[in-house]
Amino acid sequence: MAGYCTGVTVNWRGTAIGEVTEFRVGAGGSLPLARGSAAATSGAWAMDMGTVELASLSTAATTSAMSLSQYGMKGLLSFSGGGLTLTTKAICQTLDISAKVNDVYRFKGIWRIVKE
């Protein structure tokens, strides 16, 4: 069985995700769009500022942070550890839960980074 990262903390919508085996951030996608005439004063937004890919292991069939009910939800995603810190708003775009093998479930998801 694959090992998981130690010293890493990941939270999705306020709930910790344990036994993280993979965490990858890709910046890019769409450029921020301005609301109103000036982006500096009115704020900018974009639905796709990049992606976050996350995989974890669990011995439970579902956890509150990684259940299928999280698909399409928007919330705060935070990561710290391994010299990287990230806190951003994101939308859970893809969620894959693999069947139990050797009493372990594998969860894998992709989140779209959102700028509002």
VENSULMO-V816142 format. One record per residue. N is the residue number from 1. NEAR is the number of other ideal C-beta (glycine too) atoms within 10 Angstrom. D_LAST is the distance of its C-alpha to the last C-alpha in Angstrom with 2 decimals. Layout:
n=N near=NEAR d_last=D_LAST
n=N near=NEAR d_last=D_LAST
This chain:
n=1 near=10 d_last=39.62
n=2 near=10 d_last=36.79
n=3 near=8 d_last=35.90
n=4 near=14 d_last=32.57
n=5 near=15 d_last=30.78
n=6 near=9 d_last=32.03
n=7 near=7 d_last=30.18
n=8 near=18 d_last=26.78
n=9 near=14 d_last=24.39
n=10 near=22 d_last=21.63
n=11 near=16 d_last=19.76
n=12 near=24 d_last=17.72
n=13 near=15 d_last=16.52
n=14 near=10 d_last=19.09
n=15 near=13 d_last=21.98
n=16 near=13 d_last=23.72
n=17 near=23 d_last=24.52
n=18 near=15 d_last=27.97
n=19 near=19 d_last=30.13
n=20 near=21 d_last=27.49
n=21 near=17 d_last=29.33
n=22 near=12 d_last=26.68
n=23 near=19 d_last=23.24
n=24 near=10 d_last=21.84
n=25 near=15 d_last=18.62
n=26 near=11 d_last=18.26
n=27 near=8 d_last=15.85
n=28 near=10 d_last=15.36
n=29 near=13 d_last=14.78
n=30 near=13 d_last=12.88
n=31 near=10 d_last=12.08
n=32 near=13 d_last=8.93
n=33 near=11 d_last=9.66
n=34 near=13 d_last=10.19
n=35 near=13 d_last=10.09
n=36 near=9 d_last=13.66
n=37 near=7 d_last=16.19
n=38 near=10 d_last=14.88
n=39 near=13 d_last=11.69
n=40 near=7 d_last=12.95
n=41 near=9 d_last=13.34
n=42 near=11 d_last=10.86
n=43 near=13 d_last=7.61
n=44 near=15 d_last=6.41
n=45 near=15 d_last=4.37
n=46 near=16 d_last=6.61
n=47 near=13 d_last=8.15
n=48 near=15 d_last=10.65
n=49 near=19 d_last=10.43
n=50 near=18 d_last=13.58
n=51 near=18 d_last=15.44
n=52 near=22 d_last=17.01
n=53 near=14 d_last=20.52
n=54 near=23 d_last=22.33
n=55 near=20 d_last=25.88
n=56 near=23 d_last=27.86
n=57 near=17 d_last=31.22
n=58 near=18 d_last=32.39
n=59 near=11 d_last=35.70
n=60 near=12 d_last=34.16
n=61 near=10 d_last=33.52
n=62 near=13 d_last=30.11
n=63 near=19 d_last=28.01
n=64 near=14 d_last=25.39
n=65 near=20 d_last=22.67
n=66 near=24 d_last=23.89
n=67 near=14 d_last=25.35
n=68 near=10 d_last=24.79
n=69 near=11 d_last=23.13
n=70 near=20 d_last=19.93
n=71 near=12 d_last=19.60
n=72 near=9 d_last=16.55
n=73 near=13 d_last=15.10
n=74 near=14 d_last=11.58
n=75 near=17 d_last=11.80
n=76 near=12 d_last=12.15
n=77 near=23 d_last=14.34
n=78 near=16 d_last=16.48
n=79 near=21 d_last=19.49
n=80 near=14 d_last=22.19
n=81 near=14 d_last=25.61
n=82 near=12 d_last=27.57
n=83 near=5 d_last=26.26
n=84 near=10 d_last=22.59
n=85 near=10 d_last=19.81
n=86 near=14 d_last=16.27
n=87 near=11 d_last=13.69
n=88 near=16 d_last=10.32
n=89 near=15 d_last=8.30
n=90 near=25 d_last=10.21
n=91 near=18 d_last=12.04
n=92 near=23 d_last=15.82
n=93 near=14 d_last=17.10
n=94 near=12 d_last=20.71
n=95 near=19 d_last=22.99
n=96 near=11 d_last=26.66
n=97 near=17 d_last=29.23
n=98 near=12 d_last=32.62
n=99 near=7 d_last=35.84
n=100 near=13 d_last=37.67
n=101 near=9 d_last=39.88
n=102 near=6 d_last=42.03
n=103 near=7 d_last=40.34
n=104 near=14 d_last=36.85
n=105 near=18 d_last=33.81
n=106 near=18 d_last=31.29
n=107 near=23 d_last=27.62
n=108 near=16 d_last=25.34
n=109 near=23 d_last=21.74
n=110 near=17 d_last=18.98
n=111 near=25 d_last=15.29
n=112 near=20 d_last=12.59
n=113 near=22 d_last=9.99
n=114 near=18 d_last=6.40
n=115 near=17 d_last=3.79
n=116 near=11 d_last=0.00
